Structure formats: structure tokens, C-alpha cells
Amino acid sequence: MVLLRADLAELRADLAAGSDSPHGGLAEVKGLEARIYGILDELNEQEIQVKGVAPVLLDFPGELDDRPVLWCWLEGDGEIRWYHRLECGFSGRRRI
């Protein structure tokens, strides 16, 4: 998704500037958007919450000490190292 997002950003910038793009044209914009939405749908089907796409921020439902939590993954993290209570959101993130 990160690569698709970057390609889409460059393509949109080129088109907005009226320049040719190595990524294609309007049809490719629609194709990239469709692929990104497809990935988002797949994640949602697996109960993975997409909280952001730039950077990618994902929350996975789980439990810690018999309390429901969301395990957090932020683009650039090598593994899941954070969690937060459901009602606290990103600002309530804590290290595992």
C-alpha cells in the first residue's frame, strides 16, 4: 500500500502540473485508487482498523490483562510494539 500511495501521489502531482507521468494518466489514477481501496477492504474484513494511510496506522483488536485494547502498528515499525485502550486512541498509546 505504501508504494501504491507514493505512485498515486506522484501521478496526481504530475497531472495537476500538466506534465506527462511515468505512472500514466487519469485511468491509472482510478486503477491505483481501486487497488488501495481493495487493500483497505481486505484489512477491514480481517477486523484490522485503518486509522491512517499517510503514514499507515493500523489497530488490531485484542486484550491485555482482561481488558479490551487495540494493538497499534505505525508505518516504519518493524513489529507491533504499542497498544492503547479503546477509549484513549493514539494519544493513549503505551509500549507493550
Backbone hydrogen bonds, N-H to C=O, Kabsch-Sander energy under -0.5 kcal/mol:
donor,donor_aa,acceptor,acceptor_aa,energy
5,R,1,M,-2.6
6,A,2,V,-2.1
7,D,3,L,-2.6
8,L,4,L,-2.6
9,A,5,R,-2.3
10,E,6,A,-2.4
11,L,7,D,-2.6
12,R,8,L,-2.7
13,A,9,A,-2.2
14,D,10,E,-2.7
15,L,11,L,-2.6
16,A,12,R,-2.5
17,A,13,A,-1.7
18,G,15,L,-1.0
19,S,14,D,-2.7
24,G,21,S,-1.5
29,V,25,G,-1.8
30,K,26,L,-2.2
31,G,27,A,-2.1
32,L,28,E,-3.0
33,E,29,V,-2.7
34,A,30,K,-2.3
35,R,31,G,-2.2
36,I,32,L,-2.5
37,Y,33,E,-2.8
38,G,34,A,-2.2
39,I,35,R,-2.0
40,L,36,I,-2.5
41,D,37,Y,-2.5
42,E,38,G,-2.2
43,L,39,I,-2.4
44,N,40,L,-2.4
45,E,41,D,-2.4
46,Q,42,E,-0.9
46,Q,43,L,-0.8
47,E,44,N,-2.0
48,I,43,L,-2.5
49,Q,47,E,-0.6
49,Q,59,D,-3.0
50,V,48,I,-0.5
51,K,49,Q,-0.8
51,K,57,L,-3.1
52,G,57,L,-1.2
54,A,55,P,-1.0
56,V,53,V,-0.5
57,L,52,G,-2.1
58,L,73,W,-3.0
59,D,49,Q,-2.6
60,F,71,W,-2.6
62,G,69,V,-2.4
64,L,67,R,-2.5
67,R,64,L,-1.3
69,V,62,G,-2.6
70,L,84,H,-2.6
71,W,60,F,-3.2
72,C,82,W,-2.4
73,W,58,L,-2.7
75,E,56,V,-3.1
77,D,74,L,-3.0
81,R,72,C,-0.6
81,R,79,E,-0.6
82,W,72,C,-0.9
83,Y,94,R,-2.1
84,H,70,L,-1.7
86,L,68,P,-0.8
88,C,85,R,-1.4
89,G,85,R,-1.1
92,G,89,G,-2.0
93,R,90,F,-1.9
94,R,83,Y,-2.9
96,I,81,R,-2.2
